[in-house]
Amino acid sequence: MTPLTASGPAVEFASVTKEFRSDWWQTPVRALAALNLQVPVGQIFGLIGPNGSGKSTALKLIAGLLRPTAGSCRVCGHAAGSTEARPRIGFLPEAPQFPRFLTARESLHYCGGLSGLRGASLALRTDDVLAWVGLTSAADREAGTYSKGMAQRLGLAQAILHDPAVVLLDEPASGLDPVGVRDLTRLLFRLEQTGKTVVLTSHFLVQLEDVCDRVALLHEGRLLREGALAELAGASGGRLEQFYLEQLGGSTQ
Amino acid sequence: MSAPSRQLRSLFRVRLVALMVVREALHLRILPLFLVVALLPLASVGWLREFNFGTAEGKFIVDFGHGALGAGGLVLAVLAAVQLTLGDLEGRTVPMLLTRALTPAEFLYGKLIGLLALMTWFAAGVGGVLVAVLGWRLGGAAIPWAAALGGLGFIWLKLAVTVALTLLVCSYARSALFATGAALLLVMLAHLRHLAGSGSDWTHGLVIVLPDFQFFDPERIAAMPAATRASLAACSVAYAVAYVVLYSSLAGWFLRRREY
């Protein structure tokens, strides 16, 4: 297990601004604006907001795949993307892709090897996570033959394979059938019970209601609201969707 | 049992990436295709009735083999490096690799070693056929082993530099078309660099960033006095290593700054 080394938050954004500019002469597009956010250890934290609100950018900043234009992002007390931070995270991108010629088992062995797992412990862990995501029967099929939902399950498996302290899931329910969504929910609870911190983005607000401890609502790169799910949704009849529409209804017309 | 050292763990990750390069190349059937493309002209030597090009038959066959390896190898080096590297960088596999313990430098060196292994197989394949054709055509006559196999070695060095150069282009490129075009252009310029001369004007500083591929020309080496060939070979190896290190370092710098 990858330990948390700091007693502070699992993830911390300190005045993080992120701008994208594909070429130097182009006007930068601001994806996040002075974001301040803390994700407590051991909680399931939902990032919600309309398309283009900066949810995926925030996850990629935590994963170290993007660098802040200003401010800093820390994971378990370490700078995001650093040698110390990377082994502590597991990341499921929005549309995970694997080498098409590898089976699911081989893909996981490859990912596990890159995370420092070896031999019998890697084989055992691979079998476990394949079972958790419901891919045991398809474990020896080439990933190139997988449906979108199966690739998503495999993406989940690689994200938790090395037992990271912080699991980042970008639209984890995308492409999953109802059984897959149920399995995902169980998996999230399993991760929470073992002390992991989960940060996920999703448009399936009903599912988030079932699993999240806290939620942050982003809009146009800015943090509109953040707090315990019960507290935020409670004022809107207990429904997260109602809260979401109340906050953004006017601005998303 | 003590845990493996940090360096050993790093080497293990590099090895994993390199093995994946070779495996993917086999899956994509890159190597067999180019081996056939390179071997066809070499094998066709046997059906050429006239070798009256002003040189002995043995030298003609050796030159033909070197040409096949040089031309086929350069195309293979560029296309394979672009396909097997940019496919990861611009595809969605890299987010799942670089969010692990794997560093961009390890990713890069894994790719480099895997691609050099492909070049070695390719050179060994062409070399094997070259030797077979020489044995078949010349029979008991003296076969120019030193020229044949030494030349293969020099061309392999050129391919190694080409791979590193292409990786550098890939570390910056956003599309396979740009990476292939830019790498082929640079390779072409490297072949022409000796024409730039050694003037002291400001352009010389720019030109020196590109290697002079004449350094790896088997003909040039063969024309040298026998006494100087060994030192020339050592210089060529050092020259190739210097450019591979330079390009790998620059590629690592670009990869560390790249966002995904």
Interface residues (C-beta under 8 A of the other chain):
Chain A: K60 A63 G64 L65 L66 R67 T83 R86 P87 I89 G90 F91 P93 A95 P96 Q97 F98 P99 F101 Y110 C111 G113 L114 S115 G116 G155 Q158 A159 H162
Chain B: R9 F12 R13 L16 V17 M20 R23 E24 H27 G91 R92 T93 P95 M96 L97 L98 T99 R100 A101 L102 T103 E259 Y260
